[in-house]
Amino acid sequence: MPERIVTNDELAPRLSVEPDWIFSQSGIRERRYAAPTDTVASLGQAAALDCLARAKVAPDDLGLILVASGSPDRFCPGPASTIASLLSPALTPALDVPVASAGSLAGLALASRLTATMGNILVIGSEIMSRRIDSSPEGRNTAILFGDGAGAALVSPNEGFARIVDSCLHTDGNSAEALAVHHDRVHMEGAVIIRHATRRMPQAMVELLERNGLPAEAIGTFLLHQANLNLITRIAQTMKAPLERFFANIDRYGNTSSASMLIAAAEWREANPAPLTAPLMFSAFGVGLNWGAVLAVPA
């Protein structure tokens, strides 16, 4: 996470709103903003090195790197090739997943299907969304939400504290313009996105539960894209699962787009290092419109 903390008290005057209004709309108290010298690639590299150190895997032992970002420093090539070069001189294939918010979920789903033939796959979500928002009163509905950060996860064919057993991905391009990045600015029709996300994410999770013969109460922890605390609360109600099973850190980091789910997963795992005893459910919703879920069980 970048070091700079931007509180609601600091942000509110720029947006001509009250700090309490920001919290009531989002559940966010503060977020992190990248330094001028930070790049999507440098944040992604930091998260990657942290992840690999925890997993005790060398960069040269990676078979593939997948990097999700909706805020790349340049259009093409994206940050994947830069991160790969920063991690190792080995010619490891590195691919970009340019899907804001849902990109790291897609990366996990794809990695779980490719790891048998490609070996260790590093999935990274890295975003500098503070450079993609309108920090004026006209842009307040998106400016209150977004922050910067990066997260990473290693998907291995052999080891891990959890085993990915199923996943699903879906796309509805008919409403794609409701959430998009145009000319370096995030455009979001909040009511439309909330309506879609509160339906689609539970549908994806139920799809996996039914396919694997599991009730919602069997899931020990839900690790979702940290879009909005009100959204997470609605999804918990729809799933008829206790809200305390839905890990949330959005109050401290805001919505870090494709990085958010992996940042949440890393913080949850650090706080819960014991062997896994119940399944995990990952889910995200993002531009495209893309959404899905990933089910993992104790290894």
C-alpha positions as CSV (number, residue, x, y, z in Angstrom):
1,M,0.0,0.0,0.0
2,P,1.2,3.5,-0.7
3,E,2.2,5.5,2.4
4,R,0.0,8.6,1.8
5,I,-3.3,8.4,3.7
6,V,-6.2,10.6,2.5
7,T,-8.9,10.9,5.0
8,N,-12.5,11.9,4.4
9,D,-11.7,15.1,6.3
10,E,-9.1,16.0,3.7
11,L,-11.1,14.9,0.7
12,A,-14.5,16.3,1.6
13,P,-13.8,20.1,1.1
14,R,-12.6,19.4,-2.5
15,L,-15.8,17.7,-3.3
16,S,-18.1,20.1,-1.5
17,V,-19.5,17.4,0.8
18,E,-19.3,16.5,4.5
19,P,-17.0,13.7,5.7
20,D,-19.9,11.9,7.3
21,W,-21.7,11.8,3.9
22,I,-18.7,10.0,2.4
23,F,-18.8,7.4,5.1
24,S,-22.6,6.9,4.9
25,Q,-22.4,6.4,1.1
26,S,-19.4,4.1,1.0
27,G,-18.2,2.8,4.4
28,I,-14.9,4.4,3.7
29,R,-13.0,6.5,6.2
30,E,-9.7,6.8,4.4
31,R,-7.8,5.6,1.4
32,R,-4.2,5.5,0.1
33,Y,-2.9,7.6,-2.8
34,A,0.3,6.8,-4.7
35,A,3.3,9.1,-4.6
36,P,4.2,10.9,-7.8
37,T,7.1,8.5,-8.4
38,D,4.9,5.4,-8.0
39,T,3.7,3.5,-11.0
40,V,1.3,0.7,-11.5
41,A,4.3,-1.5,-12.2
42,S,6.3,-0.5,-9.1
43,L,3.3,-1.1,-6.8
44,G,2.7,-4.5,-8.6
45,Q,6.4,-5.4,-8.2
46,A,6.3,-4.7,-4.4
47,A,3.2,-6.8,-4.0
48,A,4.7,-9.6,-6.1
49,L,7.9,-9.7,-4.0
50,D,6.0,-9.7,-0.8
51,C,3.8,-12.6,-2.0
52,L,6.8,-14.6,-3.3
53,A,8.7,-14.2,-0.1
54,R,5.7,-15.4,1.9
55,A,5.3,-18.4,-0.4
56,K,9.1,-19.1,-0.4
57,V,9.1,-19.1,-4.2
58,A,11.8,-17.5,-6.4
59,P,10.8,-15.3,-9.3
60,D,12.7,-17.5,-11.6
61,D,10.4,-20.4,-10.6
62,L,7.3,-18.7,-12.1
63,G,5.7,-20.2,-15.2
64,L,3.4,-17.3,-15.9
65,I,2.6,-13.8,-14.6
66,L,-0.9,-12.4,-14.9
67,V,-1.4,-8.7,-14.1
68,A,-4.8,-7.1,-13.7
69,S,-5.2,-3.3,-13.9
70,G,-7.7,-0.8,-15.1
71,S,-5.3,2.1,-14.6
72,P,-2.2,1.2,-16.5
73,D,0.6,3.8,-16.9
74,R,0.4,3.3,-20.7
75,F,-2.1,1.8,-23.0
76,C,0.1,-0.9,-24.6
77,P,2.1,-2.7,-23.4
78,G,0.5,-2.9,-20.0
79,P,2.3,-3.3,-16.7
80,A,2.8,-7.1,-17.0
81,S,5.9,-7.0,-19.1
82,T,7.5,-4.3,-17.0
83,I,6.7,-6.2,-13.7
84,A,8.2,-9.4,-15.2
85,S,11.4,-7.5,-16.1
86,L,11.6,-6.0,-12.6
87,L,11.2,-9.4,-10.9
88,S,13.6,-11.5,-12.9
89,P,15.8,-11.6,-16.0
90,A,14.2,-15.0,-16.9
91,L,11.9,-14.7,-20.0
92,T,8.8,-15.6,-18.0
93,P,5.6,-15.0,-20.0
94,A,3.6,-12.1,-18.6
95,L,0.1,-11.2,-19.7
96,D,-2.2,-8.2,-18.9
97,V,-5.8,-8.6,-17.8
98,P,-7.2,-5.1,-18.5
99,V,-10.4,-5.5,-16.5
100,A,-10.8,-3.0,-13.7
101,S,-12.3,-4.4,-10.4
102,A,-12.8,-8.0,-11.7
103,G,-9.4,-8.5,-13.2
104,S,-7.8,-10.3,-10.3
105,L,-10.8,-12.6,-9.9
106,A,-10.5,-13.5,-13.6
107,G,-6.7,-14.1,-13.1
108,L,-7.3,-16.5,-10.2
109,A,-9.9,-18.4,-12.3
110,L,-7.6,-18.7,-15.3
111,A,-4.5,-19.5,-13.2
112,S,-6.3,-22.4,-11.5
113,R,-6.9,-24.0,-14.9
114,L,-3.4,-23.3,-16.4
115,T,-1.2,-24.2,-13.4
116,A,-1.2,-27.9,-14.2
117,T,0.7,-27.2,-17.4
118,M,2.5,-23.9,-16.6
119,G,3.5,-24.4,-13.0
120,N,3.6,-21.5,-10.6
121,I,1.4,-18.7,-11.7
122,L,1.6,-15.2,-10.0
123,V,-1.6,-13.2,-10.2
124,I,-1.2,-9.5,-9.5
125,G,-3.7,-6.7,-9.2
126,S,-2.2,-3.2,-9.2
127,E,-4.1,0.1,-9.5
128,I,-3.5,3.8,-9.2
129,M,-7.1,4.9,-9.5
130,S,-6.4,8.3,-7.9
131,R,-5.1,9.4,-11.3
132,R,-8.4,8.3,-13.0
133,I,-10.9,10.3,-10.9
134,D,-12.4,13.8,-11.1
135,S,-11.6,15.3,-7.7
136,S,-14.1,18.1,-8.1
137,P,-17.7,18.4,-6.9
138,E,-18.9,17.0,-10.3
139,G,-16.9,13.8,-9.8
140,R,-17.7,13.3,-6.1
141,N,-19.7,10.0,-6.6
142,T,-16.6,8.2,-7.8
143,A,-13.9,10.3,-6.2
144,I,-15.1,9.3,-2.7
145,L,-14.5,5.6,-3.5
146,F,-11.2,5.0,-5.1
147,G,-7.7,4.5,-3.7
148,D,-4.4,3.0,-4.8
149,G,-2.6,-0.2,-4.0
150,A,-1.5,-3.7,-5.2
151,G,-2.0,-7.3,-4.1
152,A,-0.7,-10.6,-5.3
153,A,-1.5,-14.3,-5.0
154,L,0.5,-17.4,-6.0
155,V,-1.4,-20.3,-7.6
156,S,0.7,-23.5,-7.6
157,P,0.1,-27.0,-9.0
158,N,1.6,-28.6,-5.8
159,E,1.3,-26.5,-2.6
160,G,-0.9,-24.0,-0.9
161,F,-3.1,-23.5,2.2
162,A,-6.2,-23.8,0.0
163,R,-7.2,-25.6,-3.2
164,I,-9.2,-24.0,-5.9
165,V,-11.9,-26.5,-6.9
166,D,-14.2,-24.4,-9.1
167,S,-14.7,-21.1,-10.8
168,C,-17.1,-19.2,-13.1
169,L,-16.8,-16.1,-15.2
170,H,-19.6,-14.1,-16.9
171,T,-19.8,-11.1,-19.2
172,D,-22.7,-8.8,-20.1
173,G,-21.5,-6.3,-22.7
174,N,-24.9,-4.7,-23.1
175,S,-24.4,-2.5,-20.1
176,A,-20.7,-2.1,-20.3
177,E,-20.9,1.7,-20.7
178,A,-22.3,1.9,-17.1
179,L,-18.8,1.3,-15.8
180,A,-15.9,2.3,-18.0
181,V,-12.6,4.3,-18.1
182,H,-12.8,7.0,-20.8
183,H,-10.0,9.4,-21.5
184,D,-8.3,8.5,-18.2
185,R,-11.4,9.1,-16.2
186,V,-13.6,6.6,-14.5
187,H,-17.3,6.7,-15.6
188,M,-19.7,4.9,-13.3
189,E,-23.5,5.0,-13.2
190,G,-23.7,4.1,-9.5
191,A,-27.3,3.0,-9.3
192,V,-27.0,0.7,-12.4
193,I,-23.8,-0.9,-11.1
194,I,-25.2,-1.5,-7.6
195,R,-28.2,-3.1,-9.1
196,H,-26.2,-5.4,-11.3
197,A,-23.6,-6.2,-8.7
198,T,-26.1,-7.1,-5.9
199,R,-27.7,-9.6,-8.3
200,R,-24.7,-10.9,-10.3
201,M,-22.2,-11.6,-7.6
202,P,-24.6,-13.7,-5.5
203,Q,-25.7,-15.6,-8.6
204,A,-22.1,-16.5,-9.4
205,M,-21.5,-17.7,-5.9
206,V,-24.7,-19.7,-5.7
207,E,-23.7,-21.2,-9.1
208,L,-20.6,-22.6,-7.5
209,L,-22.3,-23.7,-4.3
210,E,-24.9,-25.6,-6.2
211,R,-22.4,-27.2,-8.5
212,N,-20.4,-28.4,-5.6
213,G,-23.2,-29.4,-3.3
214,L,-22.5,-26.8,-0.6
215,P,-24.8,-24.5,1.4
216,A,-23.9,-20.9,1.8
217,E,-23.4,-21.5,5.6
218,A,-20.5,-23.9,4.7
219,I,-18.4,-21.0,3.6
220,G,-16.0,-19.9,6.3
221,T,-15.0,-16.6,4.7
222,F,-16.1,-14.5,1.8
223,L,-13.3,-12.5,0.1
224,L,-15.0,-10.0,-2.2
225,H,-14.0,-7.1,-4.3
226,Q,-14.0,-4.2,-1.9
227,A,-16.2,-1.9,-3.9
228,N,-18.5,-0.4,-1.3
229,L,-19.4,-1.5,2.3
230,N,-23.1,-1.0,1.6
231,L,-22.8,-3.4,-1.4
232,I,-21.0,-6.0,0.7
233,T,-23.8,-5.8,3.3
234,R,-26.5,-6.2,0.7
235,I,-24.7,-9.3,-0.8
236,A,-24.4,-10.8,2.7
237,Q,-28.2,-10.4,3.1
238,T,-28.9,-11.9,-0.3
239,M,-26.6,-14.9,0.5
240,K,-28.3,-15.2,3.9
241,A,-24.8,-15.5,5.5
242,P,-23.6,-13.6,8.6
243,L,-21.9,-10.3,7.7
244,E,-19.0,-11.2,10.0
245,R,-18.0,-13.9,7.4
246,F,-17.4,-11.2,4.8
247,F,-13.9,-9.8,5.3
248,A,-13.8,-6.1,4.8
249,N,-11.0,-3.5,4.9
250,I,-12.6,-0.9,2.6
251,D,-12.9,1.5,5.5
252,R,-9.1,1.9,5.5
253,Y,-8.2,1.5,1.8
254,G,-11.3,2.5,-0.2
255,N,-12.0,0.8,-3.5
256,T,-8.6,-0.2,-5.1
257,S,-10.3,-1.8,-8.1
258,S,-8.6,-5.0,-9.3
259,A,-6.1,-4.9,-6.3
260,S,-8.8,-4.9,-3.7
261,M,-9.8,-8.5,-3.5
262,L,-6.1,-9.7,-3.3
263,I,-5.3,-7.0,-0.7
264,A,-8.2,-8.2,1.4
265,A,-7.2,-11.8,1.0
266,A,-3.6,-11.1,2.0
267,E,-4.8,-9.2,5.2
268,W,-7.3,-11.9,6.0
269,R,-4.6,-14.6,5.7
270,E,-2.1,-12.7,7.8
271,A,-4.7,-12.4,10.5
272,N,-5.7,-16.1,10.1
273,P,-2.4,-18.1,9.6
274,A,-3.8,-21.4,11.0
275,P,-4.7,-24.3,8.6
276,L,-7.9,-23.6,6.7
277,T,-10.9,-25.5,8.1
278,A,-13.7,-24.2,5.9
279,P,-14.1,-23.2,2.3
280,L,-13.3,-19.7,0.9
281,M,-15.4,-17.9,-1.6
282,F,-14.0,-15.2,-3.8
283,S,-16.2,-12.9,-6.0
284,A,-15.8,-9.7,-7.9
285,F,-17.7,-7.4,-10.4
286,G,-16.2,-5.0,-12.7
287,V,-16.0,-3.3,-16.1
288,G,-17.1,-5.2,-19.1
289,L,-19.5,-5.9,-17.4
290,N,-17.6,-8.9,-16.0
291,W,-18.2,-10.9,-12.8
292,G,-17.6,-14.3,-11.4
293,A,-16.6,-16.3,-8.4
294,V,-13.9,-18.8,-7.3
295,L,-14.4,-21.5,-4.7
296,A,-11.4,-22.8,-2.6
297,V,-11.4,-25.5,0.0
298,P,-8.9,-26.6,2.6
299,A,-5.8,-28.2,1.0
